Amino acid sequence: MSRFYVEAPHRMGDEIEISGAEAKHIQTVLRLREGDEIVLFDGKGMEYWGTIESQRLHRITVKIRKTGSPRRESPIEVILGQGILKGNKMDYVLQKTTEMGVSAIFPFVSSRTIPKLGGEGGERRWNRWKRIVLESAKQCGRTVPPRVEGIHNLGSILEWPFRGFVKLILWEKEARSLKERVREIDKISGKFLFLVGPEGGFCEEEISVAEGKGFIPVGLGPRILRSETAGVAMLSILQYEFGDWGLHQHRPCRGDSAKVFLV
């Protein structure tokens, strides 16, 4: 069932008016009509199930029949610091990490960042990124979209305290793997911050400064991943090891085997 975002919290029996682009999408793309069911969410953890009561051009009235707060957010808090990428690569990172449960995204500029953003151009991209995150949250069933911070420089992110977080920085020259580091941090409560550089990666000076601020350099294996791949890979590992992707979540029925088939 399609999901749509509403800003304010509501109660059972309330009537909500949806207008603008969302209403247009409901009417002209999905072609929903009076009596059809619809799901809304407020971005703060609540969902609302209702039916379309009436509609006119680009305006729809929905009556709430049921409310709930489903548990779909990750049990770990993961912040991604992502070096700004060229073209639509940032769009991909934002979309996929939202699907995978990231809590917040900090876009940043470092010494090897290629796009030069500032003024209105930076503001436009930031607003676009927020829309992408919201659309991705709607699609994947999340009830709390991740926060997208304004564009920072790397130095300001390194200065933030991020108290209680395990702070990691991905570096292709780091010999110690994430697998080794995971063994050292498996008793830490689930709060992680990791930084991914832009297309050119981090320079050695940036890594040195980050280490001085408590960041742990880690590698992701012998193959060099693209920046837009590295963040998704890292988040997958953290969700598997510490979040809600672990095999311990599955309790096999009697007679289930331990085999896994990829088709």
N, C-alpha and C positions, 0 to 999 in steps of 0.2 A: 504494500500500500504506500502511495506517495506521502512524503512528509514535508511540512512547510514550517517556516520559522515565524514566530510571533514574539514581539519584544516583551510584553508585560505578562506577569503571572495571571492565571484565571482559575475559576472554580467551576464545578459541575453545575450545569444550567445556564452558565453565561453564554451570551451571544457575542461572537467575534466577527468583526468586519475585516476582510482581507482585500487589499486594493493594489493598484499598480502592477508591476511586473509579475508578482506572484499570482494575482488574480487572472491576469492575461494568460499565464502559463496553464492554469487550471482549466480555463475556458477553451482556449484555442488549441492547445497541444494535447492535454489529457482528455479534453472534452467531457469533464465531469458535469453532472446535472443535479437538480434538487433531489434530495434523498440519498445521494451517494455519500459513502463514508470517507472520512479524511482524518489524517493524523497531524497534529501540530506539536511543536516543542518550543520552549522559551529560552533555551541556551543556558539554563541554570539547573538542569536536571529533571525538569518536569515534562511529561508528555500529556497531550489532550486528544482524546478520541471523540469525534463528533460527526455530524451530518450536515450537508449543505441545506440550509433552510430556504434561501432565496438568492437570486443573483440578477445583476444588471451589468451593463457594459463596464468591464474591468473592476467590478465590485461584487464581492461574495460575502454572504452572511453564513456563519457556521455556528451551530448550537452544540455546546459541549455536553456529551453524554457520560463520559468517564474520564478520570484523571489518574495518573500514576507516575512513579519515579523509578523506571527500570534501571537495573545496575548494568550499564554497558561501558562505563569508563574503566580505564586500566587501573589496577591496584597500585601501580607505581607512578611516580611523577617524573616525567622526562622532559627536559628542556633541550631543544636543539638550537645551537648557534650556527647559522648557515652563512658562509661567505656568499655574497650576491653573485649570481650566475648570469650568463648571457641569454638573450632570447627568452624562450618559454621553459627553460630548464628549471627556473625557480618555481614556475607553476606546477611542474611535475613533482618537485620535492614537497611543496606545500600540500598538494592533493594526497600523495601517497603516505606521508607521515601522519596526516590527519586520520586517514583510514586506519593506521596502525597504532593510534592511541597517544600521539605526542601531546604534551600538556601546554607547551608554549613554544613559539618560534621567534628567535632573535636574529633578523637579518643584519649582517654587518659588512663593513668595508675594511679591507686589509691592504697590505702593500701590493698584492698581486691581483686585486680586483680589477676586472676589465671595464664593466659598465660604469659610467660616470653619472651618478644620480645626485640631483640636488634641486632645491626649490620645488616648483610645480611638478617636474618630472618624477621626483622621488615620492611626492605626495600621491600622484596618480597611481604609481606602481603599488604603493602601500595599500591604498584603497582597493585596488584590484586583488591583491593578495588576501585581504580580509574576505572579499566576496568568494574567492576560490575555496578558502577554508570553510566558510559557511555552507557552500554548495556540497563540498565533500562530506561534511558532517551530516547533512540532510540525507545524502545517498547511503552512507554506511551505517546509519542508525545511532550515531552518537547523540547524546542529549546535552553535552557541554562542549561546544567547539573550542579548539585551542586558541589561546591568545596570540595575536601577531603583534609584536612590538614594533615601534618605529625603527628606522634605519639607524644603527649605531656604528661607531668605529670599533675595531677590535680592542683597542686599548681600554675603552670604557667598559666593555664586557669583562675583560680580565680584572678590572678593579671592583666589579660588583661582588659583594660578600657571598651570596648564594650559600648561606649557612645550612649545614646539614647535608649538602649535596656531595656526591662523588663527582669530581670534576675531571673529565677526560678530554684530550685533544687528539684527533686523528692525524697521524703523520706517516707518510709512506716509508720514511727512512728509519722508523723505530723498529728495532729488532724484537723487542718484547711484544708478544701478541696479546690481543684482548683475552684470549683463552687463559693465558697465564694471569692476567690481571683479575679476571673474574674470580679465580680461586682465592685471591687476596681480599676481595671486597664482598664475598658472599654473605657476610654477617652484617653488612651495613643495611640500614633501613632503606626502602625503595625510593630514593631521590637521586636522580642522575642529571648531570648537565654534560653535554658533549659538543665539541666544536668541530665543524667541517670547513675546510678552506675552500676558496674559489677554484676556478679551473687550474690555476698555477700552483695551488697548494699553499702551505705556509713556508716562509723562509726560516732559516735556522735561528735568526735573532728573535723572531716571534715565538718560536718554540721555547727558547731559553727564557724569555720574559714570562711566558705562560707557566713554565715549571716553577719559576720564582713566586708565582701567585697561587701555587697549590694544584695546578693542573697536571695530570698524569698522561704523558704521551703513550699512545698505543697504536699498534699496527693491525691491519686486517688481513694479513697473509702476504704471500710472495707476489701476488698480482696486484698491479696498481688499478684501483677502481676510479671511475669518473666521480666527480664531486656529487652529482645528482644520484649516483648509485650508492656511494659510501654512507650517506645519512640513512637511507632506507635499510641498508644491510645492518648498520649499527643498531638501529631501533628494533629490527627483527631479533637480533641476538639478545638485547636487553629484555624484550617482552618474553622471549622463550625462557631465559634463565631466571628472571625475577618477576615477570608479569603474569598474564593469564593465558599464555600460549604453551606452557610446559606440559609435557606428557603426563605429569602427575594429575592433571585435571581430568584425564580420561580414566574411568573405571570400567574395564572390559566386562562384558557379560560372560557367563559361563560358556566356555567353548571358543571364545575369541582367541586368536593367535596374536603373536607379537609382530607379525609381518606387516610391512608397509608397502603398498604398491602405488607407483606413480603412473597415471594413464593420461 
